[in-house]
Amino acid sequence: MRIAILGTRGIPASYGGFETFAEHLSTRLAARGHEVTVYCRAHYVSPRQLQYHGVRLKVLPTIRHKYFDTVVHTFFSAIHAVSERYDAVLICNCANAPFTPILRLTGIPVAINVDGLEHKRKKWSWLARRYYRFAEYLSTLLPNEMVTDAQVIQDYYLARHNAHSTMIAYGSEVERRPNRDAVRKWRVEPNRYVLYVSRLEPENNAHLVIEAFKKVRTAYRLLIVGDAPYAEHYINSLKASARGDKRIIFTGFVFGQDYRALQQNAYCYVHATEVGGTHPALLEAMGYGNCVLTLATPENIEVVGEAGVPYIDEFDLAEKLKRVLRDGSLVQAYRHRAQQRIQKHYDWETVVDQYEQLFARMSGQELPITVEAQEPETIEVRT
Protein backbone atom coordinates (compact mmCIF):
# COMPACT_ATOMS: atom_id res chain seq x y z
CA MET A 1 0.00 0.00 0.00
CA ARG A 2 0.98 3.64 -0.46
CA ILE A 3 0.57 5.23 2.98
CA ALA A 4 1.19 8.76 4.28
CA ILE A 5 1.49 10.10 7.83
CA LEU A 6 0.62 13.77 8.42
CA GLY A 7 0.46 16.02 11.47
CA THR A 8 3.78 15.33 13.20
CA ARG A 9 7.00 17.33 13.21
CA GLY A 10 8.65 14.55 11.25
CA ILE A 11 11.21 11.79 11.61
CA PRO A 12 13.71 10.86 12.87
CA ALA A 13 12.04 11.76 16.16
CA SER A 14 13.45 14.89 17.78
CA TYR A 15 10.57 16.21 19.85
CA GLY A 16 7.82 14.10 21.42
CA GLY A 17 5.41 11.17 21.45
CA PHE A 18 3.78 11.54 18.05
CA GLU A 19 7.19 11.79 16.37
CA THR A 20 8.42 8.64 18.14
CA PHE A 21 5.21 6.89 17.12
CA ALA A 22 5.52 8.03 13.49
CA GLU A 23 9.13 6.83 13.33
CA HIS A 24 8.36 3.34 14.63
CA LEU A 25 5.18 2.90 12.60
CA SER A 26 6.54 4.21 9.31
CA THR A 27 9.87 2.37 9.36
CA ARG A 28 8.23 -0.92 10.35
CA LEU A 29 5.57 -0.56 7.63
CA ALA A 30 8.32 0.19 5.10
CA ALA A 31 10.20 -2.91 6.21
CA ARG A 32 7.06 -4.91 5.39
CA GLY A 33 7.15 -3.65 1.81
CA HIS A 34 4.74 -0.70 1.95
CA GLU A 35 5.57 2.65 0.35
CA VAL A 36 5.38 5.09 3.26
CA THR A 37 5.72 8.88 3.26
CA VAL A 38 6.04 11.00 6.40
CA TYR A 39 5.42 14.74 6.06
CA CYS A 40 7.97 16.76 8.04
CA ARG A 41 8.38 20.38 9.13
CA ALA A 42 11.32 22.29 7.71
CA HIS A 43 12.54 23.56 11.08
CA TYR A 44 12.77 20.01 12.48
CA VAL A 45 13.96 18.00 9.47
CA SER A 46 16.42 19.20 6.82
CA PRO A 47 14.84 19.59 3.35
CA ARG A 48 17.92 17.77 2.03
CA GLN A 49 16.94 14.60 3.90
CA LEU A 50 14.76 12.67 1.45
CA GLN A 51 14.62 9.28 3.13
CA TYR A 52 14.93 7.64 6.52
CA HIS A 53 15.23 3.85 6.91
CA GLY A 54 13.19 3.17 3.81
CA VAL A 55 10.60 5.89 4.50
CA ARG A 56 10.19 8.79 2.08
CA LEU A 57 10.35 12.19 3.77
CA LYS A 58 8.45 15.16 2.36
CA VAL A 59 9.65 18.32 4.08
CA LEU A 60 7.34 21.34 3.83
CA PRO A 61 7.44 24.83 5.39
CA THR A 62 5.11 26.13 8.06
CA ILE A 63 4.67 29.09 10.40
CA ARG A 64 6.85 28.59 13.46
CA HIS A 65 4.31 29.67 16.06
CA LYS A 66 2.81 28.07 19.17
CA TYR A 67 -0.73 28.12 17.78
CA PHE A 68 -0.19 27.80 14.01
CA ASP A 69 2.80 25.49 13.58
CA THR A 70 0.80 22.24 13.51
CA VAL A 71 -2.31 23.29 11.61
CA VAL A 72 -0.56 25.29 8.88
CA HIS A 73 1.86 22.44 8.16
CA THR A 74 -0.93 19.87 8.05
CA PHE A 75 -2.91 22.08 5.66
CA PHE A 76 0.10 22.28 3.29
CA SER A 77 0.67 18.53 3.70
CA ALA A 78 -2.93 17.69 2.84
CA ILE A 79 -2.81 19.86 -0.28
CA HIS A 80 0.37 18.11 -1.41
CA ALA A 81 -1.01 14.66 -0.59
CA VAL A 82 -4.00 15.12 -2.91
CA SER A 83 -1.84 14.71 -6.01
CA GLU A 84 -0.04 11.67 -4.56
CA ARG A 85 -3.20 9.52 -4.51
CA TYR A 86 -2.25 7.53 -1.43
CA ASP A 87 -4.15 4.34 -0.58
CA ALA A 88 -4.52 5.54 3.02
CA VAL A 89 -3.53 8.58 5.09
CA LEU A 90 -3.05 8.74 8.85
CA ILE A 91 -3.38 12.20 10.40
CA CYS A 92 -2.00 12.64 13.92
CA ASN A 93 -3.61 15.06 16.42
CA CYS A 94 -7.31 15.94 16.53
CA ALA A 95 -6.37 19.61 15.94
CA ASN A 96 -5.83 18.64 12.30
CA ALA A 97 -9.32 17.21 11.79
CA PRO A 98 -10.58 20.23 9.75
CA PHE A 99 -8.21 19.30 6.90
CA THR A 100 -9.57 15.78 6.49
CA PRO A 101 -12.12 16.79 3.77
CA ILE A 102 -9.30 18.01 1.49
CA LEU A 103 -8.24 14.38 1.16
CA ARG A 104 -11.59 12.65 1.38
CA LEU A 105 -13.18 14.78 -1.36
CA THR A 106 -10.53 13.44 -3.74
CA GLY A 107 -11.21 9.83 -2.75
CA ILE A 108 -8.32 9.29 -0.34
CA PRO A 109 -9.41 7.43 2.84
CA VAL A 110 -8.27 9.08 6.08
CA ALA A 111 -7.79 7.91 9.66
CA ILE A 112 -7.08 10.33 12.51
CA ASN A 113 -5.26 9.44 15.72
CA VAL A 114 -6.80 11.91 18.18
CA ASP A 115 -4.14 11.47 20.92
CA GLY A 116 -5.23 12.58 24.40
CA LEU A 117 -7.51 15.34 25.65
CA GLU A 118 -5.59 18.39 24.50
CA HIS A 119 -8.23 20.84 25.73
CA LYS A 120 -7.08 20.04 29.28
CA ARG A 121 -3.53 21.25 28.74
CA LYS A 122 -2.66 24.31 30.81
CA LYS A 123 -0.40 25.76 28.11
CA TRP A 124 -3.35 26.60 25.86
CA SER A 125 -5.38 29.80 26.01
CA TRP A 126 -9.16 29.59 26.44
CA LEU A 127 -9.58 30.10 22.70
CA ALA A 128 -7.18 27.26 21.88
CA ARG A 129 -9.00 24.97 24.32
CA ARG A 130 -12.31 25.78 22.63
CA TYR A 131 -10.73 25.01 19.26
CA TYR A 132 -9.57 21.63 20.54
CA ARG A 133 -13.06 20.79 21.79
CA PHE A 134 -14.45 21.67 18.36
CA ALA A 135 -11.70 19.64 16.65
CA GLU A 136 -12.55 16.68 18.89
CA TYR A 137 -16.10 16.82 17.57
CA LEU A 138 -14.93 17.10 13.96
CA SER A 139 -12.70 14.06 14.51
CA THR A 140 -15.83 12.01 15.10
CA LEU A 141 -17.43 13.15 11.82
CA LEU A 142 -14.90 13.89 9.08
CA PRO A 143 -12.40 10.99 8.79
CA ASN A 144 -13.15 7.47 7.65
CA GLU A 145 -11.70 6.09 10.87
CA MET A 146 -10.95 7.54 14.30
CA VAL A 147 -8.15 5.93 16.32
CA THR A 148 -7.72 6.23 20.07
CA ASP A 149 -4.62 5.00 21.89
CA ALA A 150 -6.10 4.12 25.28
CA GLN A 151 -9.29 2.60 26.62
CA VAL A 152 -9.83 5.70 28.75
CA ILE A 153 -9.78 7.93 25.64
CA GLN A 154 -11.99 5.55 23.69
CA ASP A 155 -14.52 5.64 26.55
CA TYR A 156 -14.38 9.46 26.63
CA TYR A 157 -15.29 9.82 22.95
CA LEU A 158 -18.08 7.29 23.31
CA ALA A 159 -19.53 9.02 26.38
CA ARG A 160 -19.16 12.63 25.23
CA HIS A 161 -19.70 12.33 21.47
CA ASN A 162 -21.41 8.94 21.17
CA ALA A 163 -18.63 8.10 18.72
CA HIS A 164 -17.01 4.71 18.28
CA SER A 165 -13.31 4.45 17.57
CA THR A 166 -10.66 1.86 16.83
CA MET A 167 -8.39 1.47 19.85
CA ILE A 168 -4.73 0.85 18.94
CA ALA A 169 -2.15 1.47 21.65
CA TYR A 170 1.39 2.71 21.17
CA GLY A 171 4.17 0.16 21.30
CA SER A 172 7.56 -0.26 22.91
CA GLU A 173 10.67 -2.33 22.47
CA VAL A 174 11.71 -4.74 25.21
CA GLU A 175 15.39 -4.65 26.00
CA ARG A 176 17.83 -4.03 28.83
CA ARG A 177 21.42 -4.06 27.64
CA PRO A 178 22.91 -1.07 29.44
CA ASN A 179 25.73 0.83 27.75
CA ARG A 180 27.21 1.92 31.05
CA ASP A 181 29.75 4.38 29.68
CA ALA A 182 27.15 6.31 27.64
CA VAL A 183 25.48 7.96 30.65
CA ARG A 184 28.58 9.38 32.33
CA LYS A 185 28.51 12.45 30.06
CA TRP A 186 25.61 13.68 32.24
CA ARG A 187 27.65 13.28 35.44
CA VAL A 188 25.75 10.22 36.64
CA GLU A 189 26.74 6.64 37.35
CA PRO A 190 24.77 3.67 35.98
CA ASN A 191 21.97 2.48 38.25
CA ARG A 192 22.54 5.48 40.53
CA TYR A 193 19.97 7.96 39.23
CA VAL A 194 16.22 8.51 39.05
CA LEU A 195 14.96 9.32 35.56
CA TYR A 196 12.16 11.68 34.50
CA VAL A 197 11.34 12.20 30.78
CA SER A 198 8.78 14.57 29.29
CA ARG A 199 8.19 17.83 27.50
CA LEU A 200 8.65 20.46 30.19
CA GLU A 201 5.11 21.80 30.30
CA PRO A 202 3.00 22.38 33.43
CA GLU A 203 0.60 19.43 33.00
CA ASN A 204 3.58 17.05 32.83
CA ASN A 205 4.41 17.98 36.43
CA ALA A 206 8.20 18.16 36.43
CA HIS A 207 7.81 20.59 39.34
CA LEU A 208 6.03 17.89 41.37
CA VAL A 209 8.86 15.42 40.75
CA ILE A 210 11.53 17.97 41.69
CA GLU A 211 9.78 18.93 44.93
CA ALA A 212 9.29 15.28 45.88
CA PHE A 213 12.92 14.42 45.16
CA LYS A 214 14.15 17.33 47.28
CA LYS A 215 12.38 15.70 50.23
CA VAL A 216 14.41 12.48 49.83
CA ARG A 217 17.82 12.17 51.49
CA THR A 218 19.87 10.15 49.01
CA ALA A 219 23.12 10.26 47.06
CA TYR A 220 21.23 9.24 43.93
CA ARG A 221 20.67 11.93 41.30
CA LEU A 222 17.58 13.05 39.45
CA LEU A 223 17.86 13.47 35.68
CA ILE A 224 15.23 15.74 34.11
CA VAL A 225 15.19 14.84 30.41
CA GLY A 226 13.21 17.09 28.08
CA ASP A 227 12.54 20.62 26.93
CA ALA A 228 9.71 22.53 25.27
CA PRO A 229 9.36 25.47 22.89
CA TYR A 230 7.23 28.37 24.12
CA ALA A 231 7.64 27.29 27.78
CA GLU A 232 10.65 29.35 28.84
CA HIS A 233 8.94 30.80 31.93
CA TYR A 234 7.97 27.37 33.27
CA ILE A 235 11.39 25.87 32.52
CA ASN A 236 13.13 28.78 34.26
CA SER A 237 10.92 28.22 37.31
CA LEU A 238 11.92 24.54 37.37
CA LYS A 239 15.61 25.40 37.28
CA ALA A 240 15.14 28.03 39.98
CA SER A 241 13.41 25.45 42.17
CA ALA A 242 16.27 22.99 41.67
CA ARG A 243 18.98 25.59 42.28
CA GLY A 244 21.09 24.66 45.28
CA ASP A 245 20.46 20.92 44.91
CA LYS A 246 23.37 19.61 42.87
CA ARG A 247 21.73 16.20 42.61
CA ILE A 248 19.18 17.53 40.06
CA ILE A 249 20.45 17.66 36.47
CA PHE A 250 18.67 19.04 33.39
CA THR A 251 19.76 17.42 30.12
CA GLY A 252 17.44 19.01 27.55
CA PHE A 253 16.03 16.82 24.79
CA VAL A 254 17.79 13.47 24.33
CA PHE A 255 17.00 11.02 21.51
CA GLY A 256 18.37 7.94 19.79
CA GLN A 257 21.05 5.77 21.38
CA ASP A 258 21.76 8.27 24.16
CA TYR A 259 18.10 8.15 25.18
CA ARG A 260 18.09 4.35 25.16
CA ALA A 261 21.19 4.38 27.35
CA LEU A 262 19.59 6.76 29.86
CA GLN A 263 16.49 4.56 30.10
CA GLN A 264 18.41 1.29 30.38
CA ASN A 265 20.85 2.50 33.04
CA ALA A 266 18.34 4.20 35.35
CA TYR A 267 17.63 2.86 38.83
CA CYS A 268 13.97 3.80 38.49
CA TYR A 269 11.72 6.02 36.38
CA VAL A 270 9.17 8.63 37.51
CA HIS A 271 6.19 9.44 35.30
CA ALA A 272 4.10 12.48 36.20
CA THR A 273 2.01 13.36 33.14
CA GLU A 274 -1.66 14.02 33.91
CA VAL A 275 -3.10 14.79 30.43
CA GLY A 276 -3.12 12.58 27.37
CA GLY A 277 -3.64 8.99 26.36
CA THR A 278 -0.87 6.41 26.29
CA HIS A 279 2.51 8.10 26.80
CA PRO A 280 5.41 6.63 24.78
CA ALA A 281 8.00 7.57 27.44
CA LEU A 282 6.11 5.53 30.04
CA LEU A 283 5.94 2.51 27.72
CA GLU A 284 9.62 2.88 26.84
CA ALA A 285 10.60 3.05 30.51
CA MET A 286 8.74 -0.22 31.13
CA GLY A 287 10.06 -1.89 27.98
CA TYR A 288 13.63 -0.94 28.87
CA GLY A 289 13.23 -2.63 32.23
CA ASN A 290 12.66 0.22 34.65
CA CYS A 291 10.87 0.17 37.97
CA VAL A 292 8.19 2.76 37.23
CA LEU A 293 6.55 5.17 39.67
CA THR A 294 3.57 6.85 38.04
CA LEU A 295 1.04 9.53 38.85
CA ALA A 296 -2.22 7.67 39.41
CA THR A 297 -4.31 9.00 36.52
CA PRO A 298 -6.69 6.54 34.80
CA GLU A 299 -4.60 6.62 31.60
CA ASN A 300 -1.35 5.86 33.44
CA ILE A 301 -2.86 3.11 35.57
CA GLU A 302 -4.30 1.54 32.42
CA VAL A 303 -0.75 1.25 31.08
CA VAL A 304 1.11 0.01 34.17
CA GLY A 305 -1.54 -2.22 35.72
CA GLU A 306 0.15 -4.08 38.57
CA ALA A 307 3.58 -3.53 37.05
CA GLY A 308 4.27 -0.08 38.51
CA VAL A 309 4.13 1.94 41.73
CA PRO A 310 1.31 4.55 41.71
CA TYR A 311 1.41 7.80 43.70
CA ILE A 312 -1.11 10.62 44.17
CA ASP A 313 0.94 13.76 44.97
CA GLU A 314 4.46 15.00 45.73
CA PHE A 315 4.34 13.82 49.36
CA ASP A 316 3.22 10.34 48.36
CA LEU A 317 5.88 10.27 45.64
CA ALA A 318 8.58 11.22 48.16
CA GLU A 319 7.58 8.31 50.40
CA LYS A 320 7.42 5.86 47.49
CA LEU A 321 10.84 7.02 46.28
CA LYS A 322 12.32 6.44 49.74
CA ARG A 323 10.91 2.91 49.73
CA VAL A 324 12.16 2.09 46.23
CA LEU A 325 15.63 3.58 46.76
CA ARG A 326 16.28 1.39 49.79
CA ASP A 327 14.88 -1.87 48.39
CA GLY A 328 16.75 -3.22 45.37
CA SER A 329 14.81 -6.49 45.35
CA LEU A 330 11.55 -4.57 44.98
CA VAL A 331 13.02 -2.68 42.04
CA GLN A 332 14.06 -5.91 40.35
CA ALA A 333 10.58 -7.37 40.79
CA TYR A 334 8.90 -4.34 39.20
CA ARG A 335 11.44 -4.29 36.36
CA HIS A 336 10.51 -7.86 35.50
CA ARG A 337 6.77 -7.19 35.72
CA ALA A 338 7.07 -4.09 33.54
CA GLN A 339 8.80 -5.90 30.69
CA GLN A 340 6.34 -8.76 30.86
CA ARG A 341 3.43 -6.33 30.59
CA ILE A 342 4.93 -4.58 27.57
CA GLN A 343 5.50 -7.90 25.81
CA LYS A 344 1.90 -8.90 26.43
CA HIS A 345 0.04 -5.64 25.68
CA TYR A 346 2.30 -3.14 23.88
CA ASP A 347 4.46 -5.08 21.45
CA TRP A 348 5.38 -2.93 18.41
CA GLU A 349 4.83 -5.67 15.86
CA THR A 350 1.30 -6.24 17.15
CA VAL A 351 0.62 -2.50 16.98
CA VAL A 352 1.87 -2.35 13.39
CA ASP A 353 -0.25 -5.40 12.53
CA GLN A 354 -3.32 -3.48 13.70
CA TYR A 355 -2.48 -0.35 11.71
CA GLU A 356 -1.70 -2.45 8.65
CA GLN A 357 -5.11 -4.10 8.92
CA LEU A 358 -6.76 -0.70 9.42
CA PHE A 359 -5.14 0.77 6.30
CA ALA A 360 -6.04 -2.33 4.27
CA ARG A 361 -9.66 -2.05 5.36
CA MET A 362 -9.76 1.66 4.53
CA SER A 363 -8.32 1.13 1.05
CA GLY A 364 -10.37 -1.96 0.26
CA GLN A 365 -7.32 -4.19 -0.05
CA GLU A 366 -6.64 -7.62 1.37
CA LEU A 367 -3.41 -8.40 3.15
CA PRO A 368 -1.65 -11.61 2.15
CA ILE A 369 -2.12 -14.39 4.64
CA THR A 370 1.11 -15.74 6.04
CA VAL A 371 0.93 -19.47 6.63
CA GLU A 372 3.54 -20.89 8.95
CA ALA A 373 5.22 -24.06 7.79
CA GLN A 374 4.14 -27.10 9.77
CA GLU A 375 5.69 -30.51 10.25
CA PRO A 376 3.95 -33.11 8.09
CA GLU A 377 1.47 -35.15 10.04
CA THR A 378 2.63 -38.62 10.86
CA ILE A 379 -0.01 -41.26 10.19
CA GLU A 380 0.33 -44.61 11.80
CA VAL A 381 -0.66 -47.41 9.39
CA ARG A 382 -1.44 -50.81 10.86
CA THR A 383 -1.24 -53.88 8.73
Beta strands, then each sheet from edge to edge (+ up, - down):
strand 1: 2-6
strand 2: 35-41
strand 3: 51-52
strand 4: 55-60
strand 5: 88-92
strand 6: 110-113
strand 7: 145-148
strand 8: 166-167
strand 9: 193-197
strand 10: 221-225
strand 11: 248-252
strand 12: 268-271
strand 13: 291-295
strand 14: 309-311
sheet 1: 3+ 4- 2- 1- 5- 6- 7- 8-
sheet 2: 11+ 10+ 9+ 12+ 13+ 14+
end
